[in-house]
Amino acid sequence: MAEKNIGSVIVLENGKYLGIMTERDYSRKVILKGTVRSWAEREEAERVAWSAPGVTRVEDRIVVAP
């Protein structure tokens, strides 16, 4: 979006209006992915994500595989 100087986009599904997504919405969300060896490592990754300035949502998809 920033590359094209666009601040928002309309979200559609099968031609049906779902809403508007803004650059601000996108830039405040963090998605964690990957594999760690312990729950402590997973919790640490989430803590670090939340500590980033402006983050309002963290989606934790990290898998614990000892």
PDB file as gemmi writes it, atoms N, CA and C in Angstrom:
CRYST1    1.000    1.000    1.000  90.00  90.00  90.00 P 1                      
ATOM      1  N   MET A   1       0.814  -1.183   0.000  1.00  0.00           N  
ATOM      2  CA  MET A   1       0.000   0.000   0.000  1.00  0.00           C  
ATOM      3  C   MET A   1       0.863   1.256   0.000  1.00  0.00           C  
ATOM      4  N   ALA A   2       1.900   1.264   0.813  1.00  0.00           N  
ATOM      5  CA  ALA A   2       2.767   2.443   0.875  1.00  0.00           C  
ATOM      6  C   ALA A   2       3.483   2.662  -0.447  1.00  0.00           C  
ATOM      7  N   GLU A   3       3.861   1.566  -1.086  1.00  0.00           N  
ATOM      8  CA  GLU A   3       4.568   1.646  -2.363  1.00  0.00           C  
ATOM      9  C   GLU A   3       3.734   2.358  -3.429  1.00  0.00           C  
ATOM     10  N   LYS A   4       2.422   2.179  -3.382  1.00  0.00           N  
ATOM     11  CA  LYS A   4       1.506   2.784  -4.361  1.00  0.00           C  
ATOM     12  C   LYS A   4       0.850   4.055  -3.820  1.00  0.00           C  
ATOM     13  N   ASN A   5       1.254   4.480  -2.605  1.00  0.00           N  
ATOM     14  CA  ASN A   5       0.696   5.664  -1.952  1.00  0.00           C  
ATOM     15  C   ASN A   5      -0.821   5.538  -1.760  1.00  0.00           C  
ATOM     16  N   ILE A   6      -1.241   4.355  -1.299  1.00  0.00           N  
ATOM     17  CA  ILE A   6      -2.650   4.080  -1.040  1.00  0.00           C  
ATOM     18  C   ILE A   6      -2.831   3.954   0.470  1.00  0.00           C  
ATOM     19  N   GLY A   7      -3.802   4.655   1.021  1.00  0.00           N  
ATOM     20  CA  GLY A   7      -4.028   4.639   2.466  1.00  0.00           C  
ATOM     21  C   GLY A   7      -5.075   3.648   2.926  1.00  0.00           C  
ATOM     22  N   SER A   8      -5.939   3.179   2.009  1.00  0.00           N  
ATOM     23  CA  SER A   8      -6.957   2.218   2.390  1.00  0.00           C  
ATOM     24  C   SER A   8      -7.438   1.445   1.172  1.00  0.00           C  
ATOM     25  N   VAL A   9      -8.017   0.266   1.435  1.00  0.00           N  
ATOM     26  CA  VAL A   9      -8.585  -0.548   0.366  1.00  0.00           C  
ATOM     27  C   VAL A   9      -9.936  -1.089   0.826  1.00  0.00           C  
ATOM     28  N   ILE A  10     -10.814  -1.296  -0.130  1.00  0.00           N  
ATOM     29  CA  ILE A  10     -12.112  -1.901   0.151  1.00  0.00           C  
ATOM     30  C   ILE A  10     -11.928  -3.416   0.132  1.00  0.00           C  
ATOM     31  N   VAL A  11     -12.501  -4.099   1.110  1.00  0.00           N  
ATOM     32  CA  VAL A  11     -12.385  -5.550   1.211  1.00  0.00           C  
ATOM     33  C   VAL A  11     -13.693  -6.175   0.753  1.00  0.00           C  
ATOM     34  N   LEU A  12     -13.591  -7.061  -0.249  1.00  0.00           N  
ATOM     35  CA  LEU A  12     -14.748  -7.762  -0.802  1.00  0.00           C  
ATOM     36  C   LEU A  12     -14.522  -9.263  -0.718  1.00  0.00           C  
ATOM     37  N   GLU A  13     -15.613 -10.015  -0.600  1.00  0.00           N  
ATOM     38  CA  GLU A  13     -15.549 -11.468  -0.689  1.00  0.00           C  
ATOM     39  C   GLU A  13     -16.711 -11.906  -1.566  1.00  0.00           C  
ATOM     40  N   ASN A  14     -16.384 -12.538  -2.678  1.00  0.00           N  
ATOM     41  CA  ASN A  14     -17.398 -12.936  -3.656  1.00  0.00           C  
ATOM     42  C   ASN A  14     -18.276 -11.752  -4.066  1.00  0.00           C  
ATOM     43  N   GLY A  15     -17.658 -10.604  -4.212  1.00  0.00           N  
ATOM     44  CA  GLY A  15     -18.372  -9.408  -4.630  1.00  0.00           C  
ATOM     45  C   GLY A  15     -19.152  -8.715  -3.536  1.00  0.00           C  
ATOM     46  N   LYS A  16     -19.152  -9.260  -2.321  1.00  0.00           N  
ATOM     47  CA  LYS A  16     -19.890  -8.678  -1.202  1.00  0.00           C  
ATOM     48  C   LYS A  16     -18.940  -7.821  -0.345  1.00  0.00           C  
ATOM     49  N   TYR A  17     -19.378  -6.616  -0.036  1.00  0.00           N  
ATOM     50  CA  TYR A  17     -18.586  -5.680   0.767  1.00  0.00           C  
ATOM     51  C   TYR A  17     -18.426  -6.207   2.184  1.00  0.00           C  
ATOM     52  N   LEU A  18     -17.166  -6.290   2.654  1.00  0.00           N  
ATOM     53  CA  LEU A  18     -16.885  -6.715   4.025  1.00  0.00           C  
ATOM     54  C   LEU A  18     -16.394  -5.576   4.901  1.00  0.00           C  
ATOM     55  N   GLY A  19     -15.738  -4.584   4.283  1.00  0.00           N  
ATOM     56  CA  GLY A  19     -15.231  -3.476   5.076  1.00  0.00           C  
ATOM     57  C   GLY A  19     -14.091  -2.762   4.378  1.00  0.00           C  
ATOM     58  N   ILE A  20     -13.411  -1.947   5.156  1.00  0.00           N  
ATOM     59  CA  ILE A  20     -12.273  -1.175   4.659  1.00  0.00           C  
ATOM     60  C   ILE A  20     -11.070  -1.497   5.530  1.00  0.00           C  
ATOM     61  N   MET A  21      -9.940  -1.722   4.893  1.00  0.00           N  
ATOM     62  CA  MET A  21      -8.694  -1.960   5.615  1.00  0.00           C  
ATOM     63  C   MET A  21      -7.780  -0.771   5.350  1.00  0.00           C  
ATOM     64  N   THR A  22      -7.302  -0.167   6.421  1.00  0.00           N  
ATOM     65  CA  THR A  22      -6.417   0.986   6.270  1.00  0.00           C  
ATOM     66  C   THR A  22      -4.970   0.586   6.513  1.00  0.00           C  
ATOM     67  N   GLU A  23      -4.073   1.439   6.089  1.00  0.00           N  
ATOM     68  CA  GLU A  23      -2.650   1.207   6.327  1.00  0.00           C  
ATOM     69  C   GLU A  23      -2.379   1.099   7.823  1.00  0.00           C  
ATOM     70  N   ARG A  24      -3.091   1.860   8.596  1.00  0.00           N  
ATOM     71  CA  ARG A  24      -2.934   1.833  10.045  1.00  0.00           C  
ATOM     72  C   ARG A  24      -3.325   0.465  10.608  1.00  0.00           C  
ATOM     73  N   ASP A  25      -4.421  -0.116  10.110  1.00  0.00           N  
ATOM     74  CA  ASP A  25      -4.836  -1.455  10.545  1.00  0.00           C  
ATOM     75  C   ASP A  25      -3.738  -2.471  10.270  1.00  0.00           C  
ATOM     76  N   TYR A  26      -3.201  -2.419   9.073  1.00  0.00           N  
ATOM     77  CA  TYR A  26      -2.185  -3.373   8.633  1.00  0.00           C  
ATOM     78  C   TYR A  26      -0.890  -3.237   9.426  1.00  0.00           C  
ATOM     79  N   SER A  27      -0.487  -2.009   9.688  1.00  0.00           N  
ATOM     80  CA  SER A  27       0.813  -1.775  10.306  1.00  0.00           C  
ATOM     81  C   SER A  27       0.843  -2.062  11.803  1.00  0.00           C  
ATOM     82  N   ARG A  28      -0.287  -2.258  12.423  1.00  0.00           N  
ATOM     83  CA  ARG A  28      -0.342  -2.487  13.867  1.00  0.00           C  
ATOM     84  C   ARG A  28      -0.501  -3.952  14.246  1.00  0.00           C  
ATOM     85  N   LYS A  29      -0.592  -4.834  13.263  1.00  0.00           N  
ATOM     86  CA  LYS A  29      -0.798  -6.255  13.520  1.00  0.00           C  
ATOM     87  C   LYS A  29       0.504  -7.018  13.293  1.00  0.00           C  
ATOM     88  N   VAL A  30       0.803  -7.945  14.204  1.00  0.00           N  
ATOM     89  CA  VAL A  30       1.988  -8.793  14.084  1.00  0.00           C  
ATOM     90  C   VAL A  30       1.513 -10.242  14.051  1.00  0.00           C  
ATOM     91  N   ILE A  31       2.026 -11.008  13.089  1.00  0.00           N  
ATOM     92  CA  ILE A  31       1.726 -12.444  13.019  1.00  0.00           C  
ATOM     93  C   ILE A  31       3.018 -13.197  13.287  1.00  0.00           C  
ATOM     94  N   LEU A  32       2.989 -14.028  14.315  1.00  0.00           N  
ATOM     95  CA  LEU A  32       4.152 -14.836  14.673  1.00  0.00           C  
ATOM     96  C   LEU A  32       3.987 -16.224  14.081  1.00  0.00           C  
ATOM     97  N   LYS A  33       5.000 -16.696  13.347  1.00  0.00           N  
ATOM     98  CA  LYS A  33       4.977 -18.032  12.737  1.00  0.00           C  
ATOM     99  C   LYS A  33       6.301 -18.733  13.029  1.00  0.00           C  
ATOM    100  N   GLY A  34       6.283 -20.032  12.936  1.00  0.00           N  
ATOM    101  CA  GLY A  34       7.512 -20.789  13.090  1.00  0.00           C  
ATOM    102  C   GLY A  34       7.397 -21.837  14.175  1.00  0.00           C  
ATOM    103  N   THR A  35       8.541 -22.400  14.521  1.00  0.00           N  
ATOM    104  CA  THR A  35       8.603 -23.465  15.517  1.00  0.00           C  
ATOM    105  C   THR A  35       9.657 -23.116  16.562  1.00  0.00           C  
ATOM    106  N   VAL A  36       9.317 -23.345  17.809  1.00  0.00           N  
ATOM    107  CA  VAL A  36      10.259 -23.147  18.916  1.00  0.00           C  
ATOM    108  C   VAL A  36      10.328 -24.441  19.715  1.00  0.00           C  
ATOM    109  N   ARG A  37      11.316 -24.523  20.608  1.00  0.00           N  
ATOM    110  CA  ARG A  37      11.510 -25.753  21.367  1.00  0.00           C  
ATOM    111  C   ARG A  37      10.833 -25.772  22.730  1.00  0.00           C  
ATOM    112  N   SER A  38      10.304 -24.612  23.180  1.00  0.00           N  
ATOM    113  CA  SER A  38       9.661 -24.600  24.494  1.00  0.00           C  
ATOM    114  C   SER A  38       8.579 -23.528  24.559  1.00  0.00           C  
ATOM    115  N   TRP A  39       7.674 -23.704  25.531  1.00  0.00           N  
ATOM    116  CA  TRP A  39       6.630 -22.698  25.754  1.00  0.00           C  
ATOM    117  C   TRP A  39       7.244 -21.376  26.174  1.00  0.00           C  
ATOM    118  N   ALA A  40       8.354 -21.426  26.894  1.00  0.00           N  
ATOM    119  CA  ALA A  40       9.027 -20.194  27.330  1.00  0.00           C  
ATOM    120  C   ALA A  40       9.489 -19.382  26.117  1.00  0.00           C  
ATOM    121  N   GLU A  41      10.028 -20.065  25.105  1.00  0.00           N  
ATOM    122  CA  GLU A  41      10.459 -19.369  23.881  1.00  0.00           C  
ATOM    123  C   GLU A  41       9.263 -18.748  23.162  1.00  0.00           C  
ATOM    124  N   ARG A  42       8.158 -19.475  23.134  1.00  0.00           N  
ATOM    125  CA  ARG A  42       6.942 -18.962  22.495  1.00  0.00           C  
ATOM    126  C   ARG A  42       6.437 -17.715  23.223  1.00  0.00           C  
ATOM    127  N   GLU A  43       6.385 -17.779  24.542  1.00  0.00           N  
ATOM    128  CA  GLU A  43       5.929 -16.638  25.337  1.00  0.00           C  
ATOM    129  C   GLU A  43       6.854 -15.439  25.172  1.00  0.00           C  
ATOM    130  N   GLU A  44       8.144 -15.682  25.077  1.00  0.00           N  
ATOM    131  CA  GLU A  44       9.113 -14.600  24.880  1.00  0.00           C  
ATOM    132  C   GLU A  44       8.902 -13.919  23.526  1.00  0.00           C  
ATOM    133  N   ALA A  45       8.661 -14.700  22.492  1.00  0.00           N  
ATOM    134  CA  ALA A  45       8.412 -14.124  21.164  1.00  0.00           C  
ATOM    135  C   ALA A  45       7.167 -13.244  21.189  1.00  0.00           C  
ATOM    136  N   GLU A  46       6.132 -13.699  21.848  1.00  0.00           N  
ATOM    137  CA  GLU A  46       4.903 -12.905  21.940  1.00  0.00           C  
ATOM    138  C   GLU A  46       5.137 -11.630  22.754  1.00  0.00           C  
ATOM    139  N   ARG A  47       5.882 -11.740  23.831  1.00  0.00           N  
ATOM    140  CA  ARG A  47       6.177 -10.565  24.656  1.00  0.00           C  
ATOM    141  C   ARG A  47       6.930  -9.515  23.842  1.00  0.00           C  
ATOM    142  N   VAL A  48       7.913  -9.961  23.073  1.00  0.00           N  
ATOM    143  CA  VAL A  48       8.695  -9.035  22.247  1.00  0.00           C  
ATOM    144  C   VAL A  48       7.809  -8.377  21.187  1.00  0.00           C  
ATOM    145  N   ALA A  49       6.920  -9.151  20.580  1.00  0.00           N  
ATOM    146  CA  ALA A  49       6.016  -8.594  19.569  1.00  0.00           C  
ATOM    147  C   ALA A  49       5.144  -7.502  20.170  1.00  0.00           C  
ATOM    148  N   TRP A  50       4.592  -7.744  21.337  1.00  0.00           N  
ATOM    149  CA  TRP A  50       3.742  -6.741  21.997  1.00  0.00           C  
ATOM    150  C   TRP A  50       4.528  -5.502  22.403  1.00  0.00           C  
ATOM    151  N   SER A  51       5.817  -5.636  22.615  1.00  0.00           N  
ATOM    152  CA  SER A  51       6.613  -4.488  23.061  1.00  0.00           C  
ATOM    153  C   SER A  51       6.953  -3.519  21.925  1.00  0.00           C  
ATOM    154  N   ALA A  52       6.722  -3.915  20.686  1.00  0.00           N  
ATOM    155  CA  ALA A  52       7.010  -3.031  19.549  1.00  0.00           C  
ATOM    156  C   ALA A  52       6.025  -1.848  19.560  1.00  0.00           C  
ATOM    157  N   PRO A  53       6.502  -0.644  19.286  1.00  0.00           N  
ATOM    158  CA  PRO A  53       5.634   0.534  19.313  1.00  0.00           C  
ATOM    159  C   PRO A  53       4.478   0.425  18.314  1.00  0.00           C  
ATOM    160  N   GLY A  54       3.277   0.766  18.772  1.00  0.00           N  
ATOM    161  CA  GLY A  54       2.113   0.821  17.900  1.00  0.00           C  
ATOM    162  C   GLY A  54       1.375  -0.480  17.680  1.00  0.00           C  
ATOM    163  N   VAL A  55       1.890  -1.590  18.176  1.00  0.00           N  
ATOM    164  CA  VAL A  55       1.247  -2.884  17.956  1.00  0.00           C  
ATOM    165  C   VAL A  55      -0.039  -2.956  18.776  1.00  0.00           C  
ATOM    166  N   THR A  56      -1.132  -3.317  18.104  1.00  0.00           N  
ATOM    167  CA  THR A  56      -2.423  -3.441  18.783  1.00  0.00           C  
ATOM    168  C   THR A  56      -2.984  -4.857  18.712  1.00  0.00           C  
ATOM    169  N   ARG A  57      -2.336  -5.724  17.916  1.00  0.00           N  
ATOM    170  CA  ARG A  57      -2.822  -7.092  17.778  1.00  0.00           C  
ATOM    171  C   ARG A  57      -1.651  -8.022  17.466  1.00  0.00           C  
ATOM    172  N   VAL A  58      -1.584  -9.123  18.188  1.00  0.00           N  
ATOM    173  CA  VAL A  58      -0.560 -10.136  17.930  1.00  0.00           C  
ATOM    174  C   VAL A  58      -1.275 -11.467  17.714  1.00  0.00           C  
ATOM    175  N   GLU A  59      -1.044 -12.078  16.569  1.00  0.00           N  
ATOM    176  CA  GLU A  59      -1.607 -13.377  16.254  1.00  0.00           C  
ATOM    177  C   GLU A  59      -0.476 -14.398  16.360  1.00  0.00           C  
ATOM    178  N   ASP A  60      -0.563 -15.264  17.362  1.00  0.00           N  
ATOM    179  CA  ASP A  60       0.516 -16.200  17.658  1.00  0.00           C  
ATOM    180  C   ASP A  60       0.235 -17.558  17.012  1.00  0.00           C  
ATOM    181  N   ARG A  61       0.966 -17.856  15.938  1.00  0.00           N  
ATOM    182  CA  ARG A  61       0.832 -19.149  15.255  1.00  0.00           C  
ATOM    183  C   ARG A  61       2.061 -20.018  15.474  1.00  0.00           C  
ATOM    184  N   ILE A  62       2.861 -19.695  16.472  1.00  0.00           N  
ATOM    185  CA  ILE A  62       4.087 -20.436  16.749  1.00  0.00           C  
ATOM    186  C   ILE A  62       3.742 -21.822  17.288  1.00  0.00           C  
ATOM    187  N   VAL A  63       4.456 -22.823  16.791  1.00  0.00           N  
ATOM    188  CA  VAL A  63       4.272 -24.207  17.213  1.00  0.00           C  
ATOM    189  C   VAL A  63       5.416 -24.588  18.143  1.00  0.00           C  
ATOM    190  N   VAL A  64       5.064 -25.262  19.245  1.00  0.00           N  
ATOM    191  CA  VAL A  64       6.081 -25.761  20.174  1.00  0.00           C  
ATOM    192  C   VAL A  64       6.344 -27.226  19.833  1.00  0.00           C  
ATOM    193  N   ALA A  65       7.591 -27.511  19.439  1.00  0.00           N  
ATOM    194  CA  ALA A  65       7.982 -28.873  19.071  1.00  0.00           C  
ATOM    195  C   ALA A  65       9.330 -29.177  19.707  1.00  0.00           C  
ATOM    196  N   PRO A  66       9.299 -29.819  20.887  1.00  0.00           N  
ATOM    197  CA  PRO A  66      10.558 -30.105  21.619  1.00  0.00           C  
ATOM    198  C   PRO A  66      11.529 -30.982  20.887  1.00  0.00           C  
TER     199      PRO A  66                                                      
END                                                                             
